[in-house]
Amino acid sequence: MGPKPHICVCTCTYKRPVLLKRLLSKLEEQETEDLFDYSIVIADNDKSESGRQNVESYARQSRIHIRYYVESEQNIALARNKTVENAIGDFIAFIDDDEFPFEGWLLNLYKALICFQSEGVLGPVHPWFNEKPPKWVFKGRFFDRPTHRTGHILEWENTRTGNVLLRKDLFKESQDWFNPVFGSGGEDRDFFRRKIREGHVFVWCKEAPVFETVPSKRWELSDFLKRAITRGKMTTHTPRATRLDLLKSTLIIVVYTICLPLFMILGRHVFIKYLIRDCDHIGKLLAVCGIDVVKEKYITN
């Protein structure tokens, strides 16, 4: 028998030392059934290196090889590229610093990838609330994400890097794996869009969920709207952002804005859902006009 396959688990972090420490402890517990080995690479996108002390302290007593790097330019695509640049082995897994897996996470992703002979496997991301949210948050299902049957072939619109295992061969060609123009987010879907266009196949594994921490700040209206405007800005960087799309967005903004009082009558969750959709389109038009109302590079609540 030859050497076991190696998985490098890659995480980008930004001013979340406590959550990062929890993630490391959960990664330490991953089951392998002796099918593979794994290591961890951290890219800190905070130039003040706020994560260094926790990571290096944890690495000294960990049985898992952990490496820490800094990407001083605040840009999530550059941070992801930093992890890939320093990844070793045959496979690359991505998980976010505010997420945590159960013990069988990496093993189930690996088994699904081998079973379906795909280039990559994505899994569910479920919300994990630090505090009990208001009822309207549950009614509106604001933090629920789509899920699929295991083996389902994904379109790029349903992809991301919050929970994924990829063959490292996908990263052979250049060091611009994640496009820095998507500095505030959306770089992951852009990556998958290009790879799917090249003919690569990515599938779903329902048995490999992770849990994303949702603090109470996340259900403040201002946070919802900032995220929506940022998402709208991202769409202007894709080839599908045509003049017809901009015209549709303009019409949708008019209709949604006029109807907002009616949506309020139907319930707060309905009002906020359509206000968010309104801001998605507003963000797109603001970006086209060169207006950037969200100054933060990351919205880290």
N, C-alpha and C positions, 0 to 999 in steps of 0.2 A: 504493500500500500504506500502511495505517495504521501506527501505532507497534506495536512488538513487544509481546506479552504480558510481564508482569513477575511473577516469582516471588519471594516473600520467604521465605527459609529461617529458621525460628525455632528457637532453642535455649535451653533453661533450664539453668542451671549452678549447682552448689553445691560449692565447695571441691575442684574438680578442674582446676586451672589447666593442668597438663601435658596431660591428656587433651583439654581444650578447645582447646589450641594445636594438637594433632594434628588435631582435627576441622576447625579453620579452614584448615589447610594442605590437607586433602583437599577441602574445599569450594571452595578456590581453583582446583582442577584440573578442575572440572566442565565437561563438554562440553555445548554448546547447539545445535550445527549451525545457529546463527544463527536459531533458532526463537523464542527468548525471551531476555530479560535476567533477571538475578537479583541480589538483595542479601541481607544477613544481619542479623538482629536477635538480640541476646543479652540475656536477662534473668537477672541474677545474684541468686539468692535468699539470698545471704550478706550480711547487713547490714554486715559489715566490708569488703565489696567486694574479696574475694580474687582475683577474676578480672579486675579493671579493668586492672591494669598490663599483663598479657599481651595482653588484647584490644586496648587502645589502641595498644600497641606494634606489634601485628600490623597493625592497621588503617592505620597511617601508611604502610606499604610495600605494602599490598595493592591490587590493581587492582579489587577488589570493594568496594562500599560497605558498611561494617560499622558498626552502631550498638549502643551498650552502654547498658543501663538496669539499675537496681537495684530489686528488690522486697524491702523490708526485713523484711516479715512472712514468717516461714518457713512457706510454704504453697505446694505445687506448683501448685495450681489458680490462685492469684493470680499466680504467676510466669508461667504460660502465658497468662493474660489480659493480662499486661503486654506480652508479645511481640505478641499479636494487636492490642492497642491501638495499637502503634507500627509495625505492618506496613503496607507500601505495595504497590500493584500489584493484580494480578488473581487470584493464587493464593498460598496459604500452604503451605509444607512444614514438617514437624516432624521433627527428628532429635535424639536425646539426646546429652548431652555426653560419654558414655563409649562412643559409637558412632563409626564412620567408614565412608564410602561409597567405592565405586570411581568412576572417572571418568564412567561413563555412567549413574550412579544417577538424577540429577534428570531427565535427558533421557528415560530409559525410563519413569519415572513420568508425565512430561508426555505422551509419545506414547500411553501406555495410557489416560490420562484422556480425551484427545481421541478416541481410537479407540472407546472404549466409551461416550462421552458420559455419564459418571457424575459425581456430585458430588465424588468423591474416590477415590484409589487408594492402597492399602497394599501394602507389600512385605515380604519375609522379613527376619528378624533372626537371623543366625547367630552362635554363640559364637566368640570369639577369645581363646584361653588364653595368658596371659603365661607360665605354666609348665605342664608336662605334668601333667594331673590324675591321680589314682589310677584304677585300672581300674574301680572300682565307680561312679565318676562317669560313665564312658562306658556301662557296662552299664545303669545306671539312666536314662540319657538325661535327666539333670536340667536341662540347659541347652538342650535341643532344643525348638523351638517348631513348632506346626502350620504346614504349607504347603499351597498349593492350586494349581490350574491357573490360568493367566492368564485373566482375565475372570470368574472365579468371584465370585458375589455374596455378600457377607459378612453374617453375623448379628452383632449387637453384641457377643456373647461373644467373637468372634474379632478384635476391633478394639483399637487402641491408637495412641499418637502417636509411637512410636519410629521409625517409617519411613512417612511418609504425605504425600501431596500433596492439598490440598483447594481447592475454589473459594472465593474470599474472600466470595462472596455468602452462604455459610453463617453468616457472623459479622455480619450486618447488624443484627439485631433489638435486642440489648442488650449490655451489657458484662459480664454474668454468663455468659459462654460456657462456662467451666469452673466448676463449683460448688465454692465454697470449703469446703463441709462435707467434701469429700474431700481434706483437707489433706495426707494422707500417701500418697496414690495412689488410683487408681481413677477419678479425675476424667475421664480420657480415654474410658474405656468408657461412663461415664455420659453424656458428650457424644454419643457415637455412638448410644447407646440412644435418646436423645431425638430425634436427627435421623432415624434410621431409622423411628421411630414416626411422624414427620411425613411420611414418604414418600420421603426421599432415599435414593439407592442408592450403595453403596461397593463397589468391586471390587478384585481381587487382581492384582498384577503380579509374577510369579515372576522376571522378568528385572531387578528393581531391588532386590537385596539390600543390606543394610548389615551391619556386623560389630560386635558388642558385646563390649567388653573384659571378661573374666572373671578377676579376680585370684584368687590362691589362698585369700584370706579367704572368698571366696564359697562354697567347698565345705566350710567348717567347719560342724559340726552346729548350733551356736548361730545362725549366720547363716540357715541354712535354716529354722529354727524361728521366728525373729523375723519373717522374711518371711511365713511361713505364717499366723502369728497376726495380722499386719497385714492380709493378704488377707481373712481371716475377718472382721475388724472392718469392712472396706470393704463387705462384702455386706449389712450391716445397714442401709446407707443407701439401698438400692435398693427399689423398690416390691414386688419379688418376695420380700422377706424377711417371710414370714408365720409365724404360730404353728405351722403344720404343718411349715414348714422347720426351725424351732427344735427341734421334737419329733424330726424325722428326724436332725438333727445330734446330739442327745442320744443317740439309739440307736446312731448310727454311732460316736460316741466310745466307748461301752461296748464295742461289738463289736471295734473296732480295738485298743483298749487291752488287752483280754483276749487278742487274737491276736498281739500284738507279739512274745512269745517265739517263737512258731512262725515268724513272718516272719524273725527273726534266723537261724533254722536254714536258711532258704531262701537266705540271703545278705545281706550288709550293704546292698547296693543295694535289696533288697526291703524290709528293715527300715526304712531311712530313707525310702523312698518312702511307706510307710504311716504312719510317724510324722509326716511332713509333712502328709499328708491328715488325720490325727487333729488336728493343730494348726490346720489350716484351720477345722475345726468348733469346736474349743476357742476360737479367737479370736472366732468369731461369738457364742458363748454369753457369753464374758467381756465383750464389747462391750454386749450386752443388759443385763448386770448392772452396767454402768458401771465395770468394772475394766479399767484400761489398764496392762498389764504391759510393753509396749514403749514406752519413753519417747522414743526418737528420733523426730523428725519425718521424717527421711530415713534410710534404711539405705544408706549410700553406698559400701560396700566394692566 
